[in-house]
Amino acid sequence: MKGLKKLALAAAVAAAPFAAQADLKALDDTSMGNVTGQAGVTIELETQVSIGQFSYTDEGSFNVNNIVLGGAGVTTSGSAAGFGTLLDQLKIDIDVADDGDAIIKVGTLDGNPIDWGMTADSMTLTAGSTGTDSTTLVSGLQAWGDLAQLDISVDTATDTLNIATAFDIQDMDFDVPFLAVGIQDMKVTGAGVGVDYNGDGVVDATDGDLNGSGTVGDTKAEQILLGFANVNLDIYKGNGLGASTATDVLRVDVNNVFMDVSVGSVLVGGTSIGSIAMDNVAITNTKLAIYGH
């Protein structure tokens, strides 16, 4: 008993400074939520990633060799333009809304688009255990550009992952050796005016005017919509398309893709046969169902 009394006395002495705080009281769940839920998490990031080989194997294999992802400076033309090799100035905001939805926004510390670059030595198909055949599909891939928006959200009501992104490709070069074809100076940019962004079936002055001001391009969101390629996807578990009996498949609904695409030079057999341009590309109401067989 004496031991218990000494323990109780020690506990009382230890608690005395806290009891002296007259306003101290227990926090209920709501109060705790107000304390811990004031804001989400922000991650500042700079990085460069190298992957020796990415391989997908079924019976044979598809391989992507010597991948480098970083700033635009990992490519030859990006470095010549003065960019560094780090994917930097990234700010990632992560929030969980009151309804449980997860919201992730990738932005920048300085407010400018993120310069990115990617290289890959080759993409190959190789035979499985029954042979030694191999075909190089793509070689010498180099691409760089800007990322203006990347918003990722998970809707708990519909179990849907939504990805909304805006980007451009300032320069992409690669060869297709098994066809003797080369692509040089490929660009992907915003579609600008002349696209039915709001989906009302009419191309007019309201397209791209997100705030209804009557002036297109007077907000940052409108400048991103017009100046960069825009892609919006919903990804979820669903059923096959049309008469398909497949269930529990990976569904990808392409809500919209808006962009302009140009290729500075198309090489066939090492000789340029000219250039290619596609203006005001709009892909909408496109659905994919993906599953194994």
TORKOL-4160 file (C-alpha; in steps of 0.2 Angstrom, whole numbers, padded with zeros to 4 digits, m for minus):
293
<pt num="1" X="0000" Y="0000" Z="0000"/>
<pt num="2" X="0014" Y="0012" Z="0004"/>
<pt num="3" X="0021" Y="0009" Z="m0013"/>
<pt num="4" X="0004" Y="0013" Z="m0021"/>
<pt num="5" X="0003" Y="0029" Z="m0011"/>
<pt num="6" X="0020" Y="0035" Z="m0016"/>
<pt num="7" X="0015" Y="0031" Z="m0034"/>
<pt num="8" X="m0001" Y="0041" Z="m0033"/>
<pt num="9" X="0008" Y="0056" Z="m0025"/>
<pt num="10" X="0021" Y="0056" Z="m0038"/>
<pt num="11" X="0008" Y="0056" Z="m0052"/>
<pt num="12" X="m0001" Y="0070" Z="m0043"/>
<pt num="13" X="0015" Y="0080" Z="m0042"/>
<pt num="14" X="0019" Y="0077" Z="m0061"/>
<pt num="15" X="0001" Y="0083" Z="m0065"/>
<pt num="16" X="0001" Y="0098" Z="m0055"/>
<pt num="17" X="0009" Y="0110" Z="m0068"/>
<pt num="18" X="m0005" Y="0105" Z="m0081"/>
<pt num="19" X="m0019" Y="0107" Z="m0068"/>
<pt num="20" X="m0013" Y="0124" Z="m0065"/>
<pt num="21" X="m0018" Y="0129" Z="m0082"/>
<pt num="22" X="m0036" Y="0135" Z="m0079"/>
<pt num="23" X="m0042" Y="0134" Z="m0097"/>
<pt num="24" X="m0035" Y="0116" Z="m0100"/>
<pt num="25" X="m0049" Y="0104" Z="m0105"/>
<pt num="26" X="m0051" Y="0088" Z="m0115"/>
<pt num="27" X="m0053" Y="0090" Z="m0134"/>
<pt num="28" X="m0068" Y="0080" Z="m0142"/>
<pt num="29" X="m0067" Y="0073" Z="m0160"/>
<pt num="30" X="m0074" Y="0089" Z="m0168"/>
<pt num="31" X="m0061" Y="0100" Z="m0159"/>
<pt num="32" X="m0047" Y="0088" Z="m0163"/>
<pt num="33" X="m0053" Y="0089" Z="m0182"/>
<pt num="34" X="m0052" Y="0108" Z="m0181"/>
<pt num="35" X="m0034" Y="0107" Z="m0174"/>
<pt num="36" X="m0027" Y="0093" Z="m0186"/>
<pt num="37" X="m0038" Y="0098" Z="m0201"/>
<pt num="38" X="m0034" Y="0116" Z="m0204"/>
<pt num="39" X="m0023" Y="0112" Z="m0219"/>
<pt num="40" X="m0017" Y="0098" Z="m0229"/>
<pt num="41" X="0001" Y="0093" Z="m0233"/>
<pt num="42" X="0013" Y="0102" Z="m0244"/>
<pt num="43" X="0028" Y="0093" Z="m0252"/>
<pt num="44" X="0042" Y="0103" Z="m0260"/>
<pt num="45" X="0052" Y="0092" Z="m0272"/>
<pt num="46" X="0067" Y="0092" Z="m0284"/>
<pt num="47" X="0073" Y="0076" Z="m0291"/>
<pt num="48" X="0081" Y="0066" Z="m0306"/>
<pt num="49" X="0076" Y="0048" Z="m0309"/>
<pt num="50" X="0086" Y="0035" Z="m0319"/>
<pt num="51" X="0079" Y="0018" Z="m0323"/>
<pt num="52" X="0090" Y="0005" Z="m0330"/>
<pt num="53" X="0076" Y="m0005" Z="m0338"/>
<pt num="54" X="0057" Y="m0006" Z="m0337"/>
<pt num="55" X="0050" Y="m0023" Z="m0343"/>
<pt num="56" X="0033" Y="m0029" Z="m0346"/>
<pt num="57" X="0033" Y="m0048" Z="m0348"/>
<pt num="58" X="0019" Y="m0059" Z="m0355"/>
<pt num="59" X="0026" Y="m0073" Z="m0365"/>
<pt num="60" X="0038" Y="m0062" Z="m0373"/>
<pt num="61" X="0044" Y="m0045" Z="m0366"/>
<pt num="62" X="0042" Y="m0026" Z="m0370"/>
<pt num="63" X="0057" Y="m0017" Z="m0363"/>
<pt num="64" X="0061" Y="0002" Z="m0361"/>
<pt num="65" X="0080" Y="0004" Z="m0358"/>
<pt num="66" X="0090" Y="0017" Z="m0349"/>
<pt num="67" X="0076" Y="0029" Z="m0344"/>
<pt num="68" X="0080" Y="0046" Z="m0337"/>
<pt num="69" X="0067" Y="0058" Z="m0331"/>
<pt num="70" X="0072" Y="0076" Z="m0324"/>
<pt num="71" X="0072" Y="0094" Z="m0330"/>
<pt num="72" X="0072" Y="0099" Z="m0348"/>
<pt num="73" X="0091" Y="0099" Z="m0347"/>
<pt num="74" X="0093" Y="0080" Z="m0348"/>
<pt num="75" X="0089" Y="0081" Z="m0366"/>
<pt num="76" X="0102" Y="0089" Z="m0379"/>
<pt num="77" X="0090" Y="0103" Z="m0385"/>
<pt num="78" X="0084" Y="0107" Z="m0368"/>
<pt num="79" X="0101" Y="0109" Z="m0361"/>
<pt num="80" X="0105" Y="0120" Z="m0376"/>
<pt num="81" X="0090" Y="0131" Z="m0371"/>
<pt num="82" X="0098" Y="0133" Z="m0354"/>
<pt num="83" X="0088" Y="0122" Z="m0343"/>
<pt num="84" X="0095" Y="0111" Z="m0329"/>
<pt num="85" X="0094" Y="0093" Z="m0326"/>
<pt num="86" X="0083" Y="0093" Z="m0311"/>
<pt num="87" X="0065" Y="0092" Z="m0310"/>
<pt num="88" X="0063" Y="0106" Z="m0298"/>
<pt num="89" X="0053" Y="0120" Z="m0290"/>
<pt num="90" X="0039" Y="0107" Z="m0288"/>
<pt num="91" X="0026" Y="0110" Z="m0274"/>
<pt num="92" X="0013" Y="0096" Z="m0271"/>
<pt num="93" X="m0002" Y="0100" Z="m0261"/>
<pt num="94" X="m0012" Y="0085" Z="m0253"/>
<pt num="95" X="m0029" Y="0088" Z="m0245"/>
<pt num="96" X="m0043" Y="0076" Z="m0239"/>
<pt num="97" X="m0060" Y="0085" Z="m0240"/>
<pt num="98" X="m0074" Y="0083" Z="m0227"/>
<pt num="99" X="m0082" Y="0070" Z="m0238"/>
<pt num="100" X="m0067" Y="0059" Z="m0239"/>
<pt num="101" X="m0061" Y="0064" Z="m0257"/>
<pt num="102" X="m0043" Y="0065" Z="m0259"/>
<pt num="103" X="m0036" Y="0080" Z="m0269"/>
<pt num="104" X="m0018" Y="0082" Z="m0275"/>
<pt num="105" X="m0012" Y="0097" Z="m0285"/>
<pt num="106" X="0005" Y="0098" Z="m0292"/>
<pt num="107" X="0011" Y="0116" Z="m0294"/>
<pt num="108" X="0027" Y="0126" Z="m0293"/>
<pt num="109" X="0036" Y="0136" Z="m0280"/>
<pt num="110" X="0039" Y="0151" Z="m0292"/>
<pt num="111" X="0022" Y="0150" Z="m0301"/>
<pt num="112" X="0030" Y="0146" Z="m0317"/>
<pt num="113" X="0026" Y="0130" Z="m0327"/>
<pt num="114" X="0038" Y="0115" Z="m0323"/>
<pt num="115" X="0051" Y="0111" Z="m0336"/>
<pt num="116" X="0053" Y="0092" Z="m0338"/>
<pt num="117" X="0064" Y="0081" Z="m0349"/>
<pt num="118" X="0064" Y="0062" Z="m0353"/>
<pt num="119" X="0076" Y="0051" Z="m0363"/>
<pt num="120" X="0076" Y="0033" Z="m0366"/>
<pt num="121" X="0089" Y="0023" Z="m0376"/>
<pt num="122" X="0077" Y="0011" Z="m0384"/>
<pt num="123" X="0061" Y="0002" Z="m0383"/>
<pt num="124" X="0062" Y="m0017" Z="m0389"/>
<pt num="125" X="0052" Y="m0032" Z="m0391"/>
<pt num="126" X="0061" Y="m0048" Z="m0386"/>
<pt num="127" X="0055" Y="m0067" Z="m0388"/>
<pt num="128" X="0052" Y="m0077" Z="m0373"/>
<pt num="129" X="0060" Y="m0094" Z="m0369"/>
<pt num="130" X="0056" Y="m0101" Z="m0386"/>
<pt num="131" X="0067" Y="m0090" Z="m0396"/>
<pt num="132" X="0080" Y="m0076" Z="m0397"/>
<pt num="133" X="0071" Y="m0064" Z="m0409"/>
<pt num="134" X="0072" Y="m0046" Z="m0404"/>
<pt num="135" X="0065" Y="m0030" Z="m0413"/>
<pt num="136" X="0069" Y="m0012" Z="m0408"/>
<pt num="137" X="0053" Y="m0002" Z="m0410"/>
<pt num="138" X="0060" Y="0015" Z="m0404"/>
<pt num="139" X="0077" Y="0022" Z="m0401"/>
<pt num="140" X="0085" Y="0038" Z="m0396"/>
<pt num="141" X="0070" Y="0045" Z="m0388"/>
<pt num="142" X="0072" Y="0063" Z="m0381"/>
<pt num="143" X="0058" Y="0074" Z="m0376"/>
<pt num="144" X="0056" Y="0090" Z="m0366"/>
<pt num="145" X="0043" Y="0103" Z="m0362"/>
<pt num="146" X="0032" Y="0111" Z="m0348"/>
<pt num="147" X="0020" Y="0105" Z="m0336"/>
<pt num="148" X="0007" Y="0119" Z="m0332"/>
<pt num="149" X="m0006" Y="0109" Z="m0322"/>
<pt num="150" X="m0008" Y="0092" Z="m0314"/>
<pt num="151" X="m0023" Y="0089" Z="m0303"/>
<pt num="152" X="m0027" Y="0072" Z="m0296"/>
<pt num="153" X="m0043" Y="0068" Z="m0286"/>
<pt num="154" X="m0052" Y="0052" Z="m0280"/>
<pt num="155" X="m0071" Y="0054" Z="m0277"/>
<pt num="156" X="m0076" Y="0042" Z="m0263"/>
<pt num="157" X="m0094" Y="0043" Z="m0269"/>
<pt num="158" X="m0091" Y="0036" Z="m0286"/>
<pt num="159" X="m0074" Y="0027" Z="m0283"/>
<pt num="160" X="m0067" Y="0037" Z="m0298"/>
<pt num="161" X="m0049" Y="0044" Z="m0300"/>
<pt num="162" X="m0049" Y="0060" Z="m0311"/>
<pt num="163" X="m0033" Y="0066" Z="m0319"/>
<pt num="164" X="m0033" Y="0084" Z="m0326"/>
<pt num="165" X="m0017" Y="0090" Z="m0334"/>
<pt num="166" X="m0010" Y="0103" Z="m0345"/>
<pt num="167" X="0007" Y="0102" Z="m0353"/>
<pt num="168" X="0017" Y="0105" Z="m0369"/>
<pt num="169" X="0031" Y="0096" Z="m0378"/>
<pt num="170" X="0043" Y="0109" Z="m0385"/>
<pt num="171" X="0054" Y="0096" Z="m0394"/>
<pt num="172" X="0053" Y="0077" Z="m0396"/>
<pt num="173" X="0065" Y="0067" Z="m0407"/>
<pt num="174" X="0065" Y="0048" Z="m0410"/>
<pt num="175" X="0069" Y="0034" Z="m0423"/>
<pt num="176" X="0058" Y="0019" Z="m0427"/>
<pt num="177" X="0072" Y="0008" Z="m0434"/>
<pt num="178" X="0062" Y="m0007" Z="m0440"/>
<pt num="179" X="0052" Y="0005" Z="m0451"/>
<pt num="180" X="0067" Y="0016" Z="m0456"/>
<pt num="181" X="0057" Y="0031" Z="m0450"/>
<pt num="182" X="0063" Y="0045" Z="m0439"/>
<pt num="183" X="0053" Y="0059" Z="m0431"/>
<pt num="184" X="0062" Y="0076" Z="m0428"/>
<pt num="185" X="0056" Y="0092" Z="m0419"/>
<pt num="186" X="0039" Y="0086" Z="m0414"/>
<pt num="187" X="0029" Y="0099" Z="m0404"/>
<pt num="188" X="0013" Y="0097" Z="m0394"/>
<pt num="189" X="0005" Y="0114" Z="m0389"/>
<pt num="190" X="m0012" Y="0121" Z="m0384"/>
<pt num="191" X="m0026" Y="0122" Z="m0397"/>
<pt num="192" X="m0029" Y="0140" Z="m0394"/>
<pt num="193" X="m0045" Y="0148" Z="m0400"/>
<pt num="194" X="m0056" Y="0139" Z="m0413"/>
<pt num="195" X="m0060" Y="0124" Z="m0402"/>
<pt num="196" X="m0077" Y="0119" Z="m0394"/>
<pt num="197" X="m0070" Y="0119" Z="m0376"/>
<pt num="198" X="m0087" Y="0120" Z="m0367"/>
<pt num="199" X="m0095" Y="0106" Z="m0378"/>
<pt num="200" X="m0110" Y="0115" Z="m0383"/>
<pt num="201" X="m0108" Y="0110" Z="m0401"/>
<pt num="202" X="m0104" Y="0128" Z="m0407"/>
<pt num="203" X="m0087" Y="0136" Z="m0408"/>
<pt num="204" X="m0089" Y="0154" Z="m0403"/>
<pt num="205" X="m0083" Y="0168" Z="m0391"/>
<pt num="206" X="m0089" Y="0158" Z="m0376"/>
<pt num="207" X="m0076" Y="0144" Z="m0378"/>
<pt num="208" X="m0062" Y="0147" Z="m0366"/>
<pt num="209" X="m0071" Y="0161" Z="m0357"/>
<pt num="210" X="m0071" Y="0151" Z="m0340"/>
<pt num="211" X="m0076" Y="0166" Z="m0329"/>
<pt num="212" X="m0089" Y="0173" Z="m0341"/>
<pt num="213" X="m0080" Y="0190" Z="m0342"/>
<pt num="214" X="m0082" Y="0191" Z="m0361"/>
<pt num="215" X="m0063" Y="0191" Z="m0363"/>
<pt num="216" X="m0054" Y="0175" Z="m0366"/>
<pt num="217" X="m0037" Y="0173" Z="m0358"/>
<pt num="218" X="m0040" Y="0186" Z="m0344"/>
<pt num="219" X="m0037" Y="0172" Z="m0330"/>
<pt num="220" X="m0023" Y="0160" Z="m0327"/>
<pt num="221" X="m0035" Y="0145" Z="m0329"/>
<pt num="222" X="m0040" Y="0152" Z="m0346"/>
<pt num="223" X="m0022" Y="0154" Z="m0351"/>
<pt num="224" X="m0018" Y="0136" Z="m0346"/>
<pt num="225" X="m0033" Y="0130" Z="m0356"/>
<pt num="226" X="m0028" Y="0139" Z="m0372"/>
<pt num="227" X="m0009" Y="0139" Z="m0371"/>
<pt num="228" X="m0006" Y="0121" Z="m0366"/>
<pt num="229" X="m0012" Y="0104" Z="m0372"/>
<pt num="230" X="m0026" Y="0099" Z="m0360"/>
<pt num="231" X="m0031" Y="0081" Z="m0355"/>
<pt num="232" X="m0045" Y="0076" Z="m0343"/>
<pt num="233" X="m0047" Y="0057" Z="m0339"/>
<pt num="234" X="m0059" Y="0047" Z="m0327"/>
<pt num="235" X="m0052" Y="0030" Z="m0321"/>
<pt num="236" X="m0062" Y="0018" Z="m0312"/>
<pt num="237" X="m0068" Y="0000" Z="m0311"/>
<pt num="238" X="m0083" Y="m0004" Z="m0322"/>
<pt num="239" X="m0090" Y="m0015" Z="m0336"/>
<pt num="240" X="m0085" Y="m0018" Z="m0354"/>
<pt num="241" X="m0092" Y="m0008" Z="m0368"/>
<pt num="242" X="m0107" Y="m0011" Z="m0379"/>
<pt num="243" X="m0111" Y="m0030" Z="m0381"/>
<pt num="244" X="m0096" Y="m0035" Z="m0370"/>
<pt num="245" X="m0100" Y="m0046" Z="m0356"/>
<pt num="246" X="m0084" Y="m0042" Z="m0346"/>
<pt num="247" X="m0086" Y="m0035" Z="m0328"/>
<pt num="248" X="m0074" Y="m0028" Z="m0316"/>
<pt num="249" X="m0063" Y="m0021" Z="m0329"/>
<pt num="250" X="m0052" Y="m0005" Z="m0329"/>
<pt num="251" X="m0062" Y="0009" Z="m0337"/>
<pt num="252" X="m0054" Y="0024" Z="m0344"/>
<pt num="253" X="m0065" Y="0038" Z="m0350"/>
<pt num="254" X="m0057" Y="0052" Z="m0360"/>
<pt num="255" X="m0067" Y="0067" Z="m0356"/>
<pt num="256" X="m0057" Y="0078" Z="m0367"/>
<pt num="257" X="m0041" Y="0081" Z="m0376"/>
<pt num="258" X="m0037" Y="0097" Z="m0384"/>
<pt num="259" X="m0020" Y="0101" Z="m0393"/>
<pt num="260" X="m0011" Y="0106" Z="m0408"/>
<pt num="261" X="0003" Y="0094" Z="m0415"/>
<pt num="262" X="0017" Y="0097" Z="m0427"/>
<pt num="263" X="0032" Y="0087" Z="m0433"/>
<pt num="264" X="0046" Y="0097" Z="m0441"/>
<pt num="265" X="0053" Y="0083" Z="m0451"/>
<pt num="266" X="0048" Y="0066" Z="m0455"/>
<pt num="267" X="0063" Y="0055" Z="m0461"/>
<pt num="268" X="0061" Y="0039" Z="m0471"/>
<pt num="269" X="0077" Y="0030" Z="m0475"/>
<pt num="270" X="0087" Y="0044" Z="m0468"/>
<pt num="271" X="0079" Y="0057" Z="m0480"/>
<pt num="272" X="0067" Y="0070" Z="m0475"/>
<pt num="273" X="0050" Y="0069" Z="m0484"/>
<pt num="274" X="0042" Y="0084" Z="m0476"/>
<pt num="275" X="0033" Y="0090" Z="m0461"/>
<pt num="276" X="0016" Y="0086" Z="m0453"/>
<pt num="277" X="0004" Y="0098" Z="m0443"/>
<pt num="278" X="m0013" Y="0094" Z="m0435"/>
<pt num="279" X="m0022" Y="0110" Z="m0429"/>
<pt num="280" X="m0036" Y="0110" Z="m0416"/>
<pt num="281" X="m0036" Y="0092" Z="m0411"/>
<pt num="282" X="m0051" Y="0088" Z="m0400"/>
<pt num="283" X="m0054" Y="0071" Z="m0393"/>
<pt num="284" X="m0070" Y="0069" Z="m0383"/>
<pt num="285" X="m0083" Y="0056" Z="m0377"/>
<pt num="286" X="m0070" Y="0042" Z="m0379"/>
<pt num="287" X="m0070" Y="0027" Z="m0368"/>
<pt num="288" X="m0059" Y="0012" Z="m0365"/>
<pt num="289" X="m0061" Y="m0004" Z="m0356"/>
<pt num="290" X="m0045" Y="m0014" Z="m0352"/>
<pt num="291" X="m0044" Y="m0031" Z="m0345"/>
<pt num="292" X="m0033" Y="m0047" Z="m0347"/>
<pt num="293" X="m0037" Y="m0062" Z="m0359"/>
